[in-house]
Amino acid sequence: MDIDSIRGLSDDELYDELEDQKEAYFKLRFQRAFGQLEDLNSLRISKRTIARIKTVIREREIAAQQVEVQAEANDAE
């Protein structure tokens, strides 16, 4: 998945996709351990996709925190 398609997902879809990617990565690791994995790049691609999803989730958490801080600052004034 590219970053644009990841950013287009809702929060629930992001968490679902994260779980799916983690499961796929786990299966790829087992295939590699048993010598059944032909494309070693698929491990790297899967790991990077997981990192991208986590990055988008964290960006959204930070944005939500900033909105809360601004709302508290406006209430204090």
C-alpha positions as CSV (number, residue, x, y, z in Angstrom):
1,M,0.0,0.0,0.0
2,D,1.2,3.5,-0.7
3,I,0.9,6.3,1.8
4,D,-1.9,8.0,-0.1
5,S,-4.2,5.0,0.2
6,I,-3.3,4.6,3.8
7,R,-4.1,8.2,4.6
8,G,-7.5,7.7,2.9
9,L,-8.5,5.0,5.4
10,S,-10.6,5.7,8.5
11,D,-9.3,5.1,12.0
12,D,-11.1,1.7,12.3
13,E,-9.9,0.7,8.8
14,L,-6.4,1.6,9.8
15,Y,-6.4,-0.6,12.8
16,D,-7.9,-3.5,10.8
17,E,-5.3,-3.1,8.1
18,L,-2.5,-3.0,10.7
19,E,-3.7,-6.3,12.2
20,D,-3.9,-7.8,8.7
21,Q,-0.4,-6.6,7.8
22,K,1.0,-7.9,11.1
23,E,-0.6,-11.3,10.5
24,A,0.8,-11.4,6.9
25,Y,4.3,-10.4,8.2
26,F,4.1,-13.2,10.7
27,K,3.2,-15.8,8.0
28,L,6.0,-14.5,5.8
29,R,8.5,-14.9,8.6
30,F,7.4,-18.6,9.0
31,Q,7.7,-19.2,5.3
32,R,11.2,-17.8,5.4
33,A,12.2,-19.9,8.4
34,F,11.0,-23.1,6.6
35,G,12.7,-22.1,3.3
36,Q,9.4,-21.7,1.4
37,L,9.7,-17.9,0.8
38,E,10.9,-17.1,-2.7
39,D,10.6,-13.3,-2.6
40,L,12.6,-12.0,0.3
41,N,11.6,-8.4,-0.6
42,S,8.0,-9.2,0.5
43,L,9.3,-9.2,4.1
44,R,10.7,-5.7,3.7
45,I,7.6,-4.4,1.9
46,S,5.4,-5.8,4.6
47,K,7.5,-4.3,7.4
48,R,7.5,-0.9,5.7
49,T,3.7,-1.0,5.2
50,I,3.3,-1.7,8.9
51,A,5.5,1.3,9.7
52,R,3.6,3.5,7.4
53,I,0.3,2.6,9.0
54,K,1.7,3.2,12.5
55,T,3.0,6.6,11.3
56,V,-0.4,7.7,10.1
57,I,-2.0,6.5,13.3
58,R,0.5,8.5,15.4
59,E,0.1,11.6,13.2
60,R,-3.7,11.4,13.8
61,E,-3.1,11.0,17.6
62,I,-0.9,14.1,17.7
63,A,-3.4,16.1,15.6
64,A,-6.2,15.2,18.1
65,Q,-4.0,16.2,21.0
66,Q,-3.3,19.5,19.5
67,V,-7.0,20.2,18.9
68,E,-7.6,19.3,22.6
69,V,-4.9,21.7,23.8
70,Q,-6.2,24.5,21.6
71,A,-9.7,23.9,22.9
72,E,-8.5,24.1,26.5
73,A,-6.5,27.3,25.7
74,N,-9.6,28.9,24.2
75,D,-11.7,27.9,27.2
76,A,-9.1,29.4,29.6
77,E,-9.3,32.7,27.9
